[in-house]
Every structure is written in C-alpha cells, then in structure tokens.
Amino acid sequence: MTTTAMRQPDGPAGMSHLQRALVLVLALILAACSGGMGGGSMDGTGSAATNPGGSSAQGCSGSCGTALVTLTDAPGDFVSYIVNIVSLTLTRSDGTVVQTVPTTTQVDLAQLVNLSEILSADQVPAGRYVSVALTVDYSGATIVVDNGSDTGVTIAPGDIINGVTSEPLAAPNPTRMTLTLSLASDQQLVITPNAIANLSLDFNLAASNTVGPSTTNPTTVTVNPVVTASLAADPTLQMRVRGPLISVNTTAGSYLIGVLPFYQPFTSSSSTAGQFTVTTTSATSYAINGSSYTGSAGLTALAAVSAGTLTVAYGSWDQSTQSFIASQVLAGSSVGGTNEASVQGTVLSRSGDTLTLANGLLLHPNIPGIAFMGQLTATIGGGTSVLEQGQSGSFTIADISVGQHLTLFGSLSSPSMGSVTLDASSGGALLQPTPVLGTVTAAASGLITLNLQSLGGRPPSAFNFAGTGSDSSNDATATAYTVAVPASLSTSSLSVGAPASFTGFVAPFGAAPPDFAASTLVSYAQTAGALQVRWNAPGVTAPFATLTGSELLISQATLQSSSEDVIQIASVDLNPSTLSGGLELVPDASASATAFAIVHRSQWMIDTYGTFNDLVSALTSDLTGTTTALEVAAYGPYDASTGVLSVEQLVVILDQ
C-alpha cells in the first residue's frame, strides 16, 4: 500500500471529489508508465516563447525531409471551439527551431473529432527533433459548450480563462497560450533526407478545458491545453488535406497541391505549408464545380481546371507506401466558401423545402474567417444540385432528410432579427457521411435497431422526425432507430445492450424505414467503460453486497439508492441500476497495468494498492458499519449481457 496526502485544491469549485481522485490516480499510473510519452510545459503569457525566432521551413536548404504534421482532437463537451493556431515549431537536438505553419490558421477543433487534418507537409532540415511548441490564440475565439440543448451555450469572451494566470484570455490580457511538448527519447521525430516522417498531434479538448460552475448553465471555460504526440497517423481516423492545385499526373493517378489547412482563404500571395501529393484510385469519387465523377474520369476533369483551384481530399494514410490515398476529392465551387456562401451543418427538421440546420459553420468568399451559427434556416428547390460524398449515382433534394450532415451552397440573406437564411434553391448540396451512435436493442439480418444516443453529433431531442417516414406511423423514432447494414459488413461483433456506431447516410425524406443506411460500423461490445456511482451524504455503510478478493457486487437496490449511477462507453450512457442481479466488479486478468485506490475524504489521504485483493482487504477493514462510501469509480471492459465490469482501475471514496 502507498499513502499519498491530497492537497486541498485551488482549482475550479465545480470539480468533484471523484474527479480530483481520478486525477491523482492517473498521475500515479502515468508515473509508473512514463517513458513512452513526452512531458509538456506551458507558457500561459503569450510572451517570447510564442515565437522563438527560429528558421522557417520554407527556407530549407541542404539535406531535408518532409515533416507531415497532422492535427486531431479527442472528444470534449463542445459544439464549437474556434481558435487561431498562430505557430507550430519543431526544435532539433542542436537547438535549431523550424516553423512549420507559415501563417495564422483558424480552426474549429470540435470538428476534428474522428478526423485528422494535415496541418503541414513542409521540407525541414534533417535531424532529430526533440520538442514541439504549439501556440493558440484565443482573441476572437468562439467556444460553444454542449449542454444537451439544440444549440449549446456560447461562452462570453471574458469567461474564457487562462488556467495558468487565472486571467481572461482576452485583451488587454495576453490572448495566447503556448504548449511545449518534450518528446521522449523513443518518440522523437527523426527527419531523413528525401523521406516522410509523421507527427500526429492530438489536442485533447476534454482534458484541456474545465467547464464551470455546472454543465447545465456554464459561465466559464478554464483552459490548460493538453496535447499528445505520436509518430504514426491513427489508422482509424479519416484524414483530410486542403490546398490549391499545382498539377495533375493522370499517368501516375495523382495530383500535387500546396497545403492550406482548414478554412484559410487562398489568394495568389497565400503562403502554403509545403507541397503534398494526393494519390487516387479507380474508386475515388469527385465533386468538381458541382459535377460528380468517379475514378479516371474525375482525375481527367481535375486536370482540366486551372492551377490554383482550391481542392479538398478525404482519405487515409498508407504507412507501407508512405502515401495518402484519396477516397473523395472536392474541387472548385464544390469546396465550401469558394465562389458563394456555404454552410456545413446537420438537418434538425424539414418542412417542404425549408430546412432547419444546427451547428452550422458558415463560410463566405467575401467574409474572412469562419462563423458558427447555432441554428439557421435554409431553402432548397428543384434547382438544387445534390451530390453524396464518396457515392456515385443520381441524387435529388428527396435525399435530404432529418439528421443528415451536409454542406449547402447558395446566397446568404442579410441578417434579420439575429438570424440568417441560406437560399440554396439554385445552388447545391453535398451530403456528407453522418455518424449515428446508440445502444443496440435488436439485431436482425441486415437491420440493427438502436436506442439513439446521437445523430450527426446532436442528441435525439434536437430533431423533429416528422415527415421522415413513408407515412406518419413510420417516422423515425429515437428509441427504435433502424439502421440498414449491407452484407459486406459483419454484425457478429454487435451485442444487444452494448453501444455501436455507424457512419453512412440518412434515408431519403419520406422513405423510412429503415431510417439510415450504414457504410461502416464500430462495435463497442468489448470496449472499456467508465463507471461512476455516487451517493448523497452521508453515503452508504454497505456499498457492496459481496466483498471478496475476486468480486465486488453492488446490488440493484444499492444502485437505485444512488444519486448517480452510469457506465459510459464511447459517449453512450448505460444505466447499471436496471441490472436485476446488480453490478459485478471483478479484476481484469488481462490488464497490463492496474490501479486501485481508496480516498479518505475527511483525512485528505489516498491509499493505493497493487492488487485487487489488497484493495478488498483494506475495504473490509474500513467498512465496519460506521464509515460510509460516497463514490465508486472504475474503468475497464464491460459485458452488458452479464453485468460484469472487469476493472483495470478502481477508486472508492469514503467519508472517513
């Protein structure tokens, strides 16, 4: 057993005892496992550390290689998180500093969940790079917290707080924060001449921000940036690259662009972050100036447009060939905000030809930057050209239904009464793959029924499904949302009662059921879950009906007496109090690392244990009839069919 004294925190008042305990336990775990991850230090002042004044990658001479830098984001409770990336620098072991992002880049980090953006593909001097510094500017930031409502809650600029200085990240205070990530010796970026080296950065929104005082009515967001690095691109994430066309090689089946990430406007004087080759295949689909193509026909059409035409490609990184393989290419007016106004969002409702969209990202060729619209109205009509990203065939406005994620192109009305309307009746619509997440309630051949958790990233309560069905009795419902799964996708890994997610397209308006056509699926039946059970003070004297070295059992009655009991898997909340036999906690025999702890709240002490059995022995001594338990938190694989959570980490908080 190891005993650690807890310092009473100076942090946000909204942080629970459970959160503090888990932070400390996590620190112990990381201390035990250190060596594979880099440690970071943060400069919250926006001072000289913001721009160390090193050489620019654009001035590379001599022996150089390509540093392919990508940026993604771990999920957080945010609808939108628009900030500016001011700089990204790499420091070589000899002290040489290379700037890989030549211009300030505006980004909505909340849009990077399940997506990896190529930030830079610049040539940099060969050598071993030992640290990365990322500077983010919060002046003009738009942060919208997801509180479960249709539009979320927008945080006032003065309520975005620097976690280092405790001052607002707004003028006259410094508005920039720089995070320096030191790369561990076995995770350093090695650049060799004429080769590509990957550096994947993950800006963890959940870990980087504390929302307070409550998630239902947030008033502040305190920022302590957390970024992790990997030397390999995540193969599970779709990759996106954007930039102006340089040339097309139809013989090689590829084209060359200058990298211009996210939503930067392109002019003849724009600086790009290196050049990048996009490889295409016979299955690559194209949307070029509003027309769709597949395979070589699309590459031929791309070759016919002028150099400098803006392009966006979605695809994946092939580690074996060190190449980017595109599944979808957009070019010209099919890229949002190029020639006309565009808005990217999710359809909340449809009435005739009028759409209500949520979480719209608005781009306009005459307006710099991007704007977040919590909700807006759009109109479509017979003159709206419709394409489906990555799909071939003929599509119409009938394919636009509730829940579909899409980009609309058209003319923008002048703001009136605080709202705007996009008229796409003579414009275009690009339907984009939409995620759906829920708990499996039934599984039949080729058809899965879900208790819907989210659609297009929004909660079911946000949608009005009227008109989606072949008649009103067949309109989609959140508690029985049906997903058609093609024969090419195996559903054998799915389990009733466990979460699953799908990517695909919503069924045409007025054509359900089924409500959704899947192109990919992810089963979370074997995915680790996070348990939290909390009892109001004074707590419970007997939290466990069974307390042995091989099992802790929380009975159904004890779970139902709690103020909160939830198992969260992949953002899906499961309710363990529905288990008639109670919730069983057993040690995970397959875990490579475990962490067990008892928090003595009154004493501000934490006792940590090397084995599950040692934890149980201590609990047996502590829970003698007068000491009460306030919270139980655990993490590990959960079997929904048996109600067994195999714990890798377990924390019990006692009022002692």
Secondary structure, DSSP 8 states (H G I E B T S, - for coil): -EEEE-----S-TT--HHHHHHHHHHHHHHHHHTTSS--EEEE-S-SGGG----EEGGG--SSEEEEEEEEE----SEEEEEEEEEEEEEEETTS-EEE---S-EEEEGGGGTTEEEEEEEEEEESEEEEEEEEEEEEEEEEEEE--SSSS-EE--GGGEEETTT-SBSSTTS--EEEEEEE--GGG-EEE-TT-EEEEEEEE-HHHHEEEES-SSS--EEEE---EEEESS--TTSEEEEEEEEEEEETTTTEEEEE---TT----TT---SBEEEEE--TT-EEEETTEEEETHHHHHHHHTS-TT-EEEEEEEEETTTTEEEEEEEEEGGGSTTSSSEEEEEEEEEEETTEEEEEEEEEEETTEEEEEEEEEEEEE--TT-EEEETT--S-B-GGG--TT-EEEEEEEE---BTTB-EEEEEEEEEEEE-EEEEEEEEEEETTEEEEEEEEETTB-GGG---TT-BSSGGGS--GGGEEEE--TTS--TT--TTSEEEEEEEE--TT-BSS-EEEEEEEE-TTSEEEEEEE--TT-BS---SEEETTEEEE-HHHHHTSSEEEEEETTEEE-GGG-TT-EEEEE-TT-SS-EEEEEETTTTEEEEESSHHHHHHHHHHH-SSSS-EEEEEEEEEEETTTTEEEESEEEEEE--
